[in-house]
Amino acid sequence: MRKRKDGGELYSRRDEVEALIDRLEELPRDELIERMRIATPTHPDFLPPECLLHFVRKSKHDNSSRQFELMYKALIARVERAATVAGAVHYVDGKRAITARAAKIIEAVIFAFEVKLTQDRNGYYDGLDYFEINFASAVKLLRSTARTKIDTEEDREQPLSYNDDEAISPEVEAAAGSFDPFNLEKIDDPTYRSALGAAIKELPANERQVVVLMLKGYQIDSNEPSTTTIRSILGCAEKTVRNRRDRALDKLRQALEELE
């Protein structure tokens, strides 16, 4: 590796990764690729992603497009796994599902990584060196950048602001009023809980605040001055809280109906 730290010292891999790479160098390439494709971390032959990246980078000297393609697929699967945050994945009827926002972030992370890998194969890109030192941390940085960019783009697509004092349309109010996302018959279903949690995370911050406080059992308002309410916690009018609640419930209803 060629990248240097601020003090001028070259980047270096962890000792255990360096030792493992030395042992893997002795394996026939087909056997190495089989080990690279193992995706279960508890498997005795599972390889750290830093090893996969090392051999993918080195493969440009092997003159084998087949071997590169197989190693590349195994590496990208690790990038996707590292880019997937907890709570983004849930299961519907036993099938894996993921939120739209999380899918966008993963796609952006993979694209950014592929750009770096392409630069490296066209010469040497020392921006990949840190991935060989701490793969998870490096992907986390890509994920943070992607999340910020996507949030900014989504904010531009949204109306500049809602008028919280403006009356909610009768359709939204009726739909929200007839929908209870915390239905006791459904909330015990782990699949439903997972999907609900993912949908709540997609809400705008002010609407998400109201829903989370409702989940914690707070009332919107109370005639008892000593009672802590959502209105008092957020420091806004009762109508504002109800409008945010109705918009949030309508979005949750639509998200959960799509899953069903």
Kinemage of the C-alpha trace (Angstrom):
@kinemage 1
@onewidth
@group {chain A} dominant
@subgroup {mainchain}
@vectorlist {calphas} color= white
{ca met a 1} P 0.000 0.000 0.000
{ca arg a 2} L 1.132 3.518 -0.767
{ca lys a 3} L -1.073 5.797 1.277
{ca arg a 4} L 0.606 7.477 4.234
{ca lys a 5} L -0.721 8.692 7.540
{ca asp a 6} L -0.390 12.335 8.558
{ca gly a 7} L 2.951 11.548 10.176
{ca gly a 8} L 4.319 10.050 6.966
{ca glu a 9} L 4.011 6.399 8.050
{ca leu a 10} L 2.679 3.992 5.424
{ca tyr a 11} L -0.696 2.385 6.034
{ca ser a 12} L -0.396 -1.214 7.185
{ca arg a 13} L -2.921 -4.000 7.624
{ca arg a 14} L -3.684 -5.626 10.964
{ca asp a 15} L -1.166 -8.329 11.812
{ca glu a 16} L -3.768 -11.113 11.687
{ca val a 17} L -4.987 -9.980 8.255
{ca glu a 18} L -1.409 -9.782 6.943
{ca ala a 19} L -0.674 -13.292 8.217
{ca leu a 20} L -3.887 -14.658 6.686
{ca ile a 21} L -3.076 -13.094 3.308
{ca asp a 22} L 0.327 -14.799 3.351
{ca arg a 23} L -1.376 -18.173 3.903
{ca leu a 24} L -4.008 -17.514 1.247
{ca glu a 25} L -1.323 -16.723 -1.324
{ca glu a 26} L -0.435 -20.436 -1.255
{ca leu a 27} L -3.918 -21.558 -2.288
{ca pro a 28} L -4.890 -22.326 -5.892
{ca arg a 29} L -6.973 -19.417 -7.188
{ca asp a 30} L -10.155 -21.490 -7.593
{ca glu a 31} L -9.941 -22.613 -3.957
{ca leu a 32} L -9.290 -19.044 -2.853
{ca ile a 33} L -12.362 -17.841 -4.756
{ca glu a 34} L -14.527 -20.481 -3.092
{ca arg a 35} L -13.423 -19.183 0.301
{ca met a 36} L -14.054 -15.596 -0.775
{ca arg a 37} L -17.646 -16.522 -1.635
{ca ile a 38} L -18.420 -17.770 1.885
{ca ala a 39} L -20.843 -15.214 3.310
{ca thr a 40} L -21.455 -16.609 6.797
{ca pro a 41} L -19.179 -14.909 9.364
{ca thr a 42} L -19.317 -17.909 11.700
{ca his a 43} L -18.043 -20.282 8.999
{ca pro a 44} L -14.497 -21.474 9.859
{ca asp a 45} L -13.239 -20.518 6.366
{ca phe a 46} L -14.905 -17.080 6.292
{ca leu a 47} L -12.470 -14.376 5.145
{ca pro a 48} L -12.355 -10.760 6.357
{ca pro a 49} L -13.371 -8.293 3.616
{ca glu a 50} L -9.900 -6.720 3.800
{ca cys a 51} L -8.534 -9.980 2.358
{ca leu a 52} L -11.092 -9.987 -0.446
{ca leu a 53} L -10.179 -6.462 -1.438
{ca his a 54} L -6.460 -7.258 -1.448
{ca phe a 55} L -6.904 -10.121 -3.887
{ca val a 56} L -9.373 -8.227 -6.088
{ca arg a 57} L -6.852 -5.390 -6.404
{ca lys a 58} L -4.062 -7.857 -7.105
{ca ser a 59} L -6.110 -9.701 -9.748
{ca lys a 60} L -5.483 -6.992 -12.345
{ca his a 61} L -2.061 -8.603 -12.821
{ca asp a 62} L -3.478 -12.135 -13.240
{ca asn a 63} L -4.865 -11.586 -16.744
{ca ser a 64} L -7.998 -13.616 -15.932
{ca ser a 65} L -11.348 -11.890 -16.432
{ca arg a 66} L -13.198 -14.970 -15.120
{ca gln a 67} L -11.367 -14.953 -11.802
{ca phe a 68} L -11.780 -11.202 -11.446
{ca glu a 69} L -15.535 -11.414 -12.079
{ca leu a 70} L -16.031 -14.078 -9.408
{ca met a 71} L -13.896 -12.260 -6.823
{ca tyr a 72} L -15.524 -8.939 -7.684
{ca lys a 73} L -19.025 -10.339 -7.051
{ca ala a 74} L -17.941 -11.701 -3.679
{ca leu a 75} L -16.439 -8.342 -2.723
{ca ile a 76} L -19.481 -6.311 -3.786
{ca ala a 77} L -21.671 -8.603 -1.689
{ca arg a 78} L -19.540 -7.611 1.318
{ca val a 79} L -19.880 -3.916 0.436
{ca glu a 80} L -23.653 -4.316 0.269
{ca arg a 81} L -23.722 -6.103 3.607
{ca ala a 82} L -21.577 -3.436 5.292
{ca ala a 83} L -23.743 -0.677 3.790
{ca thr a 84} L -26.986 -2.172 5.145
{ca val a 85} L -27.904 -0.685 8.513
{ca ala a 86} L -29.738 -2.613 11.217
{ca gly a 87} L -33.503 -2.178 10.966
{ca ala a 88} L -33.507 -1.513 7.224
{ca val a 89} L -34.230 -5.163 6.400
{ca his a 90} L -37.425 -6.942 7.346
{ca tyr a 91} L -39.248 -10.037 6.149
{ca val a 92} L -42.668 -10.359 4.561
{ca asp a 93} L -44.000 -13.917 4.231
{ca gly a 94} L -40.460 -15.165 4.675
{ca lys a 95} L -39.108 -12.957 1.881
{ca arg a 96} L -36.420 -10.352 2.474
{ca ala a 97} L -37.569 -6.754 2.024
{ca ile a 98} L -35.799 -3.440 2.473
{ca thr a 99} L -36.930 0.167 2.768
{ca ala a 100} L -36.720 2.353 -0.337
{ca arg a 101} L -34.418 4.845 1.377
{ca ala a 102} L -32.035 2.132 2.577
{ca ala a 103} L -31.934 0.668 -0.949
{ca lys a 104} L -30.966 4.093 -2.335
{ca ile a 105} L -28.172 4.422 0.213
{ca ile a 106} L -26.813 0.945 -0.548
{ca glu a 107} L -26.907 1.649 -4.295
{ca ala a 108} L -25.012 4.924 -3.771
{ca val a 109} L -22.392 3.222 -1.569
{ca ile a 110} L -21.795 0.460 -4.118
{ca phe a 111} L -21.499 2.994 -6.938
{ca ala a 112} L -18.970 5.098 -4.971
{ca phe a 113} L -16.946 1.989 -4.170
{ca glu a 114} L -17.008 0.814 -7.797
{ca val a 115} L -15.672 4.199 -8.915
{ca lys a 116} L -12.722 3.822 -6.530
{ca leu a 117} L -12.107 0.247 -7.682
{ca thr a 118} L -12.168 1.304 -11.343
{ca gln a 119} L -9.617 4.035 -10.623
{ca asp a 120} L -7.434 1.455 -8.915
{ca arg a 121} L -7.591 -0.980 -11.837
{ca asn a 122} L -6.622 1.802 -14.217
{ca gly a 123} L -3.469 2.483 -12.226
{ca tyr a 124} L -3.213 2.701 -8.455
{ca tyr a 125} L -5.740 4.533 -6.302
{ca asp a 126} L -4.480 4.962 -2.760
{ca gly a 127} L -8.005 5.951 -1.645
{ca leu a 128} L -8.689 2.203 -1.457
{ca asp a 129} L -5.842 1.601 0.979
{ca tyr a 130} L -7.935 2.523 4.012
{ca phe a 131} L -10.505 -0.116 2.990
{ca glu a 132} L -7.734 -2.713 3.391
{ca ile a 133} L -7.034 -1.372 6.887
{ca asn a 134} L -10.584 -1.086 8.222
{ca phe a 135} L -13.176 -2.116 5.655
{ca ala a 136} L -16.230 -1.624 7.882
{ca ser a 137} L -15.201 1.880 8.918
{ca ala a 138} L -14.421 2.899 5.322
{ca val a 139} L -17.811 1.680 4.064
{ca lys a 140} L -19.486 3.442 6.988
{ca leu a 141} L -17.962 6.709 5.766
{ca leu a 142} L -19.355 6.061 2.271
{ca arg a 143} L -22.744 5.304 3.816
{ca ser a 144} L -22.718 8.537 5.803
{ca thr a 145} L -21.889 10.548 2.684
{ca ala a 146} L -24.596 8.773 0.684
{ca arg a 147} L -27.198 9.293 3.418
{ca thr a 148} L -26.465 13.016 3.615
{ca lys a 149} L -26.706 13.382 -0.162
{ca ile a 150} L -29.975 11.440 -0.400
{ca asp a 151} L -31.510 13.360 2.512
{ca thr a 152} L -30.607 16.628 0.774
{ca glu a 153} L -32.128 15.453 -2.508
{ca glu a 154} L -35.307 14.297 -0.775
{ca asp a 155} L -35.603 17.612 1.063
{ca arg a 156} L -35.473 19.414 -2.287
{ca glu a 157} L -38.274 17.212 -3.597
{ca gln a 158} L -40.489 17.933 -0.579
{ca pro a 159} L -42.544 21.105 -0.205
{ca leu a 160} L -40.476 23.754 1.590
{ca ser a 161} L -42.649 23.316 4.648
{ca tyr a 162} L -46.040 22.232 5.833
{ca asn a 163} L -48.277 24.789 7.422
{ca asp a 164} L -48.961 22.952 10.661
{ca asp a 165} L -51.884 25.255 11.395
{ca glu a 166} L -53.498 24.567 8.047
{ca ala a 167} L -56.394 22.132 8.125
{ca ile a 168} L -55.619 18.589 7.026
{ca ser a 169} L -57.657 17.467 4.011
{ca pro a 170} L -60.780 15.448 4.938
{ca glu a 171} L -59.397 12.457 3.018
{ca val a 172} L -56.135 12.381 4.982
{ca glu a 173} L -57.909 12.968 8.272
{ca ala a 174} L -60.406 10.177 7.595
{ca ala a 175} L -57.698 7.731 6.502
{ca ala a 176} L -55.557 8.535 9.527
{ca gly a 177} L -58.478 8.334 11.898
{ca ser a 178} L -59.433 4.852 10.738
{ca phe a 179} L -55.888 3.489 10.908
{ca asp a 180} L -54.220 2.230 14.076
{ca pro a 181} L -50.600 1.190 13.413
{ca phe a 182} L -50.289 -0.010 16.996
{ca asn a 183} L -53.152 -2.500 16.718
{ca leu a 184} L -52.539 -5.080 19.425
{ca glu a 185} L -53.532 -7.949 17.126
{ca lys a 186} L -50.817 -6.949 14.623
{ca ile a 187} L -48.090 -5.534 16.831
{ca asp a 188} L -47.294 -8.997 18.238
{ca asp a 189} L -46.297 -10.140 14.743
{ca pro a 190} L -42.490 -9.648 14.444
{ca thr a 191} L -42.785 -9.150 10.673
{ca tyr a 192} L -45.327 -6.372 11.162
{ca arg a 193} L -43.243 -4.748 13.923
{ca ser a 194} L -40.174 -4.771 11.708
{ca ala a 195} L -42.061 -3.223 8.786
{ca leu a 196} L -43.658 -0.620 11.056
{ca gly a 197} L -40.294 0.340 12.525
{ca ala a 198} L -38.818 0.748 9.048
{ca ala a 199} L -41.775 2.915 7.947
{ca ile a 200} L -41.480 5.140 11.036
{ca lys a 201} L -37.812 5.764 10.252
{ca glu a 202} L -38.843 7.102 6.833
{ca leu a 203} L -41.080 9.826 8.316
{ca pro a 204} L -39.968 13.478 8.450
{ca ala a 205} L -38.399 14.282 11.833
{ca asn a 206} L -41.316 16.330 13.224
{ca glu a 207} L -43.873 13.645 12.325
{ca arg a 208} L -41.595 10.871 13.610
{ca gln a 209} L -41.320 12.673 16.962
{ca val a 210} L -45.090 12.605 17.396
{ca val a 211} L -45.363 8.915 16.496
{ca val a 212} L -42.537 7.916 18.846
{ca leu a 213} L -44.123 9.834 21.706
{ca met a 214} L -47.471 8.166 20.964
{ca leu a 215} L -45.692 4.804 21.117
{ca lys a 216} L -44.387 5.745 24.543
{ca gly a 217} L -47.954 6.338 25.714
{ca tyr a 218} L -48.068 10.136 25.860
{ca gln a 219} L -51.374 11.902 25.192
{ca ile a 220} L -51.558 14.746 22.715
{ca asp a 221} L -53.025 17.076 25.332
{ca ser a 222} L -54.616 16.970 28.783
{ca asn a 223} L -56.846 19.094 30.993
{ca glu a 224} L -54.490 18.332 33.884
{ca pro a 225} L -51.711 20.972 33.944
{ca ser a 226} L -49.336 18.577 35.716
{ca thr a 227} L -49.639 15.901 33.015
{ca thr a 228} L -46.772 15.681 30.529
{ca thr a 229} L -48.191 15.590 26.991
{ca ile a 230} L -46.879 15.527 23.443
{ca arg a 231} L -47.946 19.148 23.069
{ca ser a 232} L -45.963 20.212 26.141
{ca ile a 233} L -42.887 18.157 25.188
{ca leu a 234} L -42.739 19.601 21.683
{ca gly a 235} L -43.809 23.069 22.776
{ca cys a 236} L -46.388 23.532 20.046
{ca ala a 237} L -50.139 23.907 19.678
{ca glu a 238} L -52.502 20.948 19.989
{ca lys a 239} L -53.660 21.462 16.389
{ca thr a 240} L -50.061 21.298 15.193
{ca val a 241} L -49.536 17.977 16.962
{ca arg a 242} L -52.766 16.543 15.542
{ca asn a 243} L -51.869 17.641 12.011
{ca arg a 244} L -48.443 16.031 12.256
{ca arg a 245} L -50.002 12.874 13.686
{ca asp a 246} L -52.571 12.638 10.884
{ca arg a 247} L -49.958 13.135 8.162
{ca ala a 248} L -47.705 10.548 9.812
{ca leu a 249} L -50.458 7.948 10.216
{ca asp a 250} L -51.537 8.391 6.611
{ca lys a 251} L -47.948 7.752 5.435
{ca leu a 252} L -47.585 4.726 7.685
{ca arg a 253} L -50.890 3.353 6.414
{ca gln a 254} L -49.754 3.678 2.793
{ca ala a 255} L -46.333 2.143 3.514
{ca leu a 256} L -47.798 -0.869 5.319
{ca glu a 257} L -50.500 -1.365 2.686
{ca glu a 258} L -47.768 -1.492 0.014
{ca leu a 259} L -45.999 -4.222 1.970
{ca glu a 260} L -49.179 -6.237 2.295
